[in-house]
Amino acid sequence: MNNGHHIVVLGAGYTGLFSTIRLAHRTRRTGVKITLVNPSSRFVERLRMHQVAAGQEPADHQIPDLLAGTGVTFVQGTATAIEPEARQITVDGTKTLGYDTLVYALGSSTETGKVPGADIHAFTLNTPETAGRLASRLTEVAASGGTVTVCGGGLTGIEAATEIAESHPGLNVTLISLDEPGGMLGPKARAYLHGALERLGVTLETGARVTKVLPDAVELADGRLISSDACLWTTGVKVSPLAADAGIATDDHGLILVDATLRSVSHPQIRAIGDAAAVRQAWGQIHGTCQSGLPTAQYTADAIARLVRGKAVKPFRFGYFHQPVSLGRRDAVIQFTKADDTPRRMHLTGRSAVAYKELVSASPLTTYRLSKRMNVTTIISKGGRATRKPAA
């Protein structure tokens, strides 16, 4: 790579923003030009959307403020097309941007199109606006002691159900899940989580599959109707079709297929990070979370910076370390894990877990600010023995 190299980053979520800021710091004085493209000027803390849904006011972090002093050009707009052969991006259907290297960080959102009625009658936590609309609806429903259903027993569903139940004790909250909520935790941590759900009055419908979302109920596969004055949908993930539409190699879910250095296998000038990339380690594929996304962003920024200087790049290595789960504002459980995300024996609960979880949730913004002037690592574990062998 020569001076004047243009790097474009698509997406200013947790991974895109971190990669941009770290790139700016690592490539200063090299003549590299960096442009960040995002539809909104506001940085969204996705880790806090369940708090917004419960009625808490989110902080307003503006992307231009977070980029101040980095020399990065911010373009507010939506990428509508990629032409990999021409190395060109179309923004908002009219403006074009050329690139030498593209960092694809468009992330994912909740899939509401596969169950009838979910896209019409259910709320999501995809944006502060959708979470805010749910918050307004919950206030209305709470006034009459109504019912709320949370569909999906993953971490997002658990955190949302407990947050809502704690903030609105008059509501009847039901968590509907095909699998056991907290199934990824160890036995003791899982028992603690279920105790918290019971303490907060959350009703569990486990082993239940939702087949339809109605205006005032959700229908289960066994024919039962669960009353629902407000339905929150947290299950299923979809990604932007932009990469697949451009002819970039993707998997069946639309994630960009990458090699051991997170380059697109079909277009090496494109690098994919976070939950837009199908990243494999020897133990399996990484799932899309902030815990794994930030290390892919850090690695990619460092890899590009090394290539700018003509240096070699080692393969990406990552191992999981923990599963932090908030259970309202006053309780939490932290499950420490092996590199492949299976549980270890150690876990935290109560006040220490609450403090730990808040530290995790607040850490990205602290990392961005510090990264303007120093190299801050987000990689707690490279996986040890589990990642020494390359992925198949």
C-alpha positions in Angstrom: 0.0 0.0 0.0 1.2 3.5 -0.9 0.6 6.9 0.6 -2.8 8.3 -0.5 -4.5 5.0 0.1 -8.2 5.5 0.7 -10.0 3.3 3.3 -13.7 3.4 3.5 -15.6 2.0 6.6 -19.2 1.1 6.1 -21.2 1.2 9.4 -20.5 3.1 12.6 -21.7 0.6 15.2 -19.5 -0.8 17.9 -17.1 -2.4 15.4 -17.1 0.1 12.6 -16.5 3.1 14.9 -13.7 1.3 16.8 -11.9 0.2 13.7 -12.1 3.7 12.2 -10.7 5.4 15.3 -7.9 2.9 15.8 -7.0 3.0 12.1 -6.7 6.8 12.2 -4.3 6.5 15.2 -2.3 3.6 13.7 -1.9 5.2 10.2 -1.2 8.8 11.2 1.7 10.3 9.2 1.3 7.7 6.4 -0.9 9.8 4.1 -3.8 7.3 4.4 -7.3 8.8 4.0 -10.2 7.4 6.0 -13.9 7.9 5.4 -16.7 6.6 7.6 -20.2 6.1 6.2 -23.2 5.7 8.4 -27.0 6.5 8.0 -27.2 8.4 11.3 -24.9 10.9 13.0 -25.8 9.3 16.4 -23.8 6.4 17.8 -26.2 3.8 19.1 -25.3 1.8 22.3 -27.0 -1.4 21.3 -26.1 -2.9 24.6 -28.5 -0.5 26.3 -31.5 -0.8 24.1 -33.4 -2.9 26.7 -32.9 0.0 29.2 -34.4 2.4 26.7 -37.4 0.1 26.2 -37.9 0.1 30.0 -38.2 3.9 29.9 -34.6 5.1 30.7 -33.2 8.0 28.7 -30.3 7.1 26.5 -27.2 9.2 26.2 -26.8 11.1 23.0 -23.3 10.4 21.5 -22.7 12.1 18.2 -20.3 10.3 15.8 -18.6 13.6 14.6 -17.8 14.4 18.3 -16.3 10.9 18.8 -14.2 11.3 15.7 -13.0 14.8 16.6 -9.3 15.2 16.1 -8.8 11.9 14.2 -8.8 13.4 10.7 -11.5 11.0 9.6 -14.1 12.2 7.1 -17.7 11.4 8.2 -20.3 10.9 5.5 -23.9 10.7 6.8 -25.8 8.5 4.4 -26.8 4.9 3.5 -24.6 2.7 1.3 -27.0 1.5 -1.4 -24.6 -0.4 -3.7 -21.1 -1.7 -3.9 -19.2 -2.3 -7.1 -16.2 -4.5 -6.0 -14.5 -4.6 -9.4 -14.6 -0.8 -9.7 -13.9 -0.4 -6.0 -16.7 2.0 -5.6 -19.6 2.6 -3.2 -22.9 4.4 -3.9 -24.3 6.4 -1.1 -28.1 7.3 -1.0 -28.4 6.2 -4.6 -26.5 9.1 -6.0 -23.1 9.9 -4.4 -20.2 7.7 -5.2 -17.0 7.0 -3.1 -14.0 5.2 -4.4 -11.9 3.0 -2.1 -8.7 1.1 -2.1 -9.6 -0.9 1.0 -13.2 -1.4 2.3 -14.0 -2.3 5.9 -17.5 -3.7 5.9 -19.1 -3.3 9.3 -22.9 -3.0 8.6 -23.8 -5.4 11.5 -27.2 -7.0 11.9 -30.7 -6.5 13.1 -33.6 -8.6 14.5 -35.4 -10.6 11.8 -39.2 -10.0 11.9 -40.1 -11.3 8.5 -40.3 -15.0 9.1 -43.2 -15.2 11.5 -46.5 -13.7 10.3 -47.5 -10.5 12.1 -44.1 -10.0 13.8 -43.2 -7.2 11.4 -46.5 -5.4 11.9 -47.5 -6.0 15.5 -44.2 -6.6 17.4 -41.6 -4.1 18.6 -37.8 -4.6 18.3 -34.7 -3.1 19.9 -33.0 -2.4 16.6 -32.8 1.4 17.2 -33.4 4.0 19.9 -36.5 5.0 18.0 -38.1 1.5 18.0 -37.1 0.9 21.6 -38.5 4.3 22.5 -41.8 3.5 20.9 -42.0 0.3 23.0 -41.2 2.4 26.1 -44.2 4.6 25.3 -46.4 1.6 24.7 -45.3 0.0 28.0 -46.3 3.1 29.9 -49.8 2.9 28.4 -50.1 -0.8 29.1 -48.7 -0.5 32.7 -51.5 2.0 33.6 -54.0 -0.8 33.1 -51.9 -3.7 34.4 -51.7 -5.2 31.0 -49.7 -8.0 29.5 -46.3 -8.0 27.7 -44.7 -10.9 25.8 -41.0 -11.1 25.0 -40.4 -13.6 22.2 -36.9 -15.1 22.3 -35.0 -16.5 25.3 -31.5 -15.5 24.3 -29.5 -12.8 26.2 -31.4 -9.9 24.6 -34.8 -11.4 25.5 -33.7 -12.2 29.1 -32.3 -8.7 29.7 -35.4 -7.1 28.2 -37.9 -9.2 30.1 -36.1 -8.5 33.5 -35.6 -4.8 32.7 -39.3 -4.4 31.8 -40.5 -6.4 34.8 -38.4 -4.4 37.2 -39.3 -1.0 35.8 -43.0 -1.8 35.5 -43.9 -4.2 38.4 -47.6 -3.9 37.5 -47.2 -5.5 34.1 -47.6 -9.2 33.5 -44.5 -10.2 31.6 -44.2 -13.5 29.7 -40.9 -14.7 28.2 -41.5 -17.1 25.4 -38.6 -19.3 24.3 -38.1 -22.5 22.2 -35.0 -23.3 24.2 -34.4 -22.9 28.0 -33.5 -19.3 28.8 -29.9 -19.2 30.0 -29.1 -22.6 28.5 -25.6 -21.3 27.6 -24.8 -20.8 31.3 -23.4 -23.3 33.8 -25.9 -25.0 36.2 -25.4 -22.6 39.1 -25.5 -19.4 37.0 -28.6 -20.7 35.2 -30.4 -21.5 38.4 -29.6 -18.0 39.7 -31.0 -16.5 36.4 -34.2 -18.5 36.8 -34.5 -17.4 40.4 -34.2 -13.7 39.3 -37.0 -14.3 36.6 -39.2 -15.8 39.3 -38.5 -13.0 41.8 -39.4 -10.4 39.2 -42.6 -12.2 38.4 -41.7 -13.1 34.8 -43.7 -16.0 33.5 -41.8 -18.6 31.4 -43.2 -20.4 28.4 -40.3 -22.7 27.5 -40.3 -25.1 24.6 -42.8 -22.9 22.9 -42.6 -21.7 19.2 -44.5 -18.6 18.2 -46.3 -19.1 14.8 -48.2 -15.8 14.6 -48.2 -12.4 16.2 -51.6 -10.8 16.5 -52.6 -7.3 17.6 -53.5 -8.5 21.1 -51.9 -11.9 21.4 -49.2 -14.3 20.2 -50.2 -17.7 18.8 -48.1 -20.7 19.7 -47.5 -23.9 17.6 -49.7 -25.9 19.9 -52.6 -23.6 19.2 -52.6 -21.6 22.4 -53.0 -17.8 22.5 -51.0 -15.8 24.9 -52.5 -12.4 25.7 -50.2 -9.6 24.6 -50.9 -5.9 24.8 -47.3 -5.3 23.7 -45.0 -7.8 22.0 -41.2 -7.5 21.9 -39.5 -9.6 19.2 -35.9 -10.5 20.0 -35.3 -13.8 18.1 -33.7 -14.2 14.7 -31.0 -12.2 13.0 -30.7 -10.7 9.6 -27.9 -8.8 7.8 -27.9 -6.2 5.0 -28.2 -7.8 1.5 -25.7 -5.3 0.2 -22.7 -7.7 0.1 -24.6 -10.6 -1.5 -26.2 -8.2 -4.0 -22.7 -7.0 -5.0 -21.5 -10.5 -5.7 -19.3 -10.7 -2.7 -19.0 -14.3 -1.4 -21.4 -14.8 1.6 -22.8 -17.8 3.5 -26.4 -18.8 3.6 -27.2 -16.1 6.1 -25.6 -13.3 4.1 -22.4 -13.0 6.2 -19.3 -12.3 4.2 -17.0 -15.3 4.0 -13.5 -14.3 5.2 -10.1 -15.9 5.4 -7.9 -16.2 8.4 -7.0 -12.5 8.2 -10.6 -11.4 7.9 -10.4 -10.6 4.1 -13.2 -11.4 1.8 -12.4 -14.7 0.1 -13.7 -13.4 -3.2 -12.5 -9.8 -3.0 -9.4 -9.4 -0.8 -9.5 -5.6 -0.8 -12.7 -6.0 1.3 -12.4 -6.8 5.0 -15.5 -7.7 7.1 -15.8 -7.4 10.8 -18.3 -8.0 13.6 -21.5 -9.8 12.9 -21.4 -9.0 9.2 -18.6 -11.5 8.9 -18.5 -15.3 9.0 -15.4 -15.7 11.2 -14.3 -19.2 12.0 -11.8 -20.4 14.6 -10.7 -24.0 15.1 -13.4 -24.5 17.7 -16.2 -23.1 15.4 -17.8 -19.9 14.1 -17.9 -16.8 16.2 -21.3 -15.5 17.0 -22.2 -11.9 16.7 -21.7 -10.1 20.0 -19.8 -7.0 21.1 -17.4 -9.2 22.9 -16.2 -10.8 19.7 -16.9 -7.9 17.4 -14.5 -5.4 18.9 -11.5 -7.8 18.6 -12.3 -8.2 14.9 -12.3 -4.4 14.6 -9.0 -4.1 16.5 -7.4 -6.8 14.5 -8.5 -5.4 11.2 -7.3 -1.9 12.0 -3.9 -3.3 13.0 -3.7 -5.5 10.0 -4.3 -2.7 7.6 -1.9 -0.5 9.4 0.8 -3.2 9.2 0.2 -3.6 5.5 0.5 0.1 4.9 4.0 -0.1 6.4 4.8 -3.3 4.3 4.7 -5.6 7.3 3.3 -9.2 7.5 0.0 -10.0 9.1 -0.7 -13.0 11.4 -4.0 -14.8 11.4 -6.8 -13.6 13.6 -7.2 -15.4 16.9 -10.0 -15.0 19.4 -11.5 -16.9 22.4 -14.5 -16.1 24.5 -14.0 -15.1 28.1 -17.5 -14.4 29.7 -21.2 -14.1 29.3 -22.5 -10.9 31.1 -26.3 -10.8 31.6 -28.1 -8.0 33.3 -31.2 -8.9 35.3 -32.7 -5.4 35.7 -30.7 -2.5 37.2 -30.0 -4.1 40.5 -29.0 -7.7 39.6 -26.9 -9.6 37.1 -25.1 -12.8 36.5 -21.7 -13.2 34.8 -20.7 -16.6 33.5 -17.0 -17.0 32.8 -16.4 -19.2 29.8 -13.8 -21.3 27.9 -12.6 -20.0 24.5 -15.4 -21.8 22.7 -18.0 -20.1 24.9 -18.9 -23.1 26.9 -19.2 -22.3 30.7 -16.4 -22.6 33.2 -17.3 -23.2 36.9 -16.7 -19.6 38.0 -19.5 -17.1 37.9 -20.5 -13.8 39.6 -23.9 -12.7 40.9 -25.5 -9.8 42.7 -23.7 -6.4 43.3 -20.4 -7.5 42.0 -22.0 -8.8 38.8 -24.0 -5.5 38.4 -20.7 -3.5 38.6 -19.0 -5.9 36.2 -21.8 -5.7 33.7 -21.9 -1.9 33.7 -18.1 -1.8 33.2 -18.6 -4.0 30.1 -21.4 -1.9 28.8 -19.6 1.4 29.2 -16.2 0.1 28.0 -16.7 0.7 24.2 -17.0 4.5 24.6 -14.1 4.7 27.0 -12.1 2.6 24.4 -13.0 5.0 21.6 -11.8 8.1 23.5 -8.6 6.5 24.6 -7.9 5.0 21.2 -7.4 8.5 19.7 -4.0 8.7 21.4 -3.0 5.2 22.4 -3.4 1.6 21.4 -6.1 0.1 23.7 -6.7 -3.6 23.5 -10.2 -5.2 23.6 -8.8 -8.7 23.2 -9.0 -10.4 26.6 -8.3 -13.9 25.2 -6.8 -15.2 22.0 -8.2 -18.6 22.8 -5.0 -20.3 23.9 -4.6 -23.9 22.7 -8.1 -23.8 21.2 -7.1 -21.3 18.4 -3.5 -22.3 17.7 -4.6 -24.4 14.9 -6.2 -22.6 11.9 -9.9 -23.1 11.2 -10.8 -25.8 8.7 
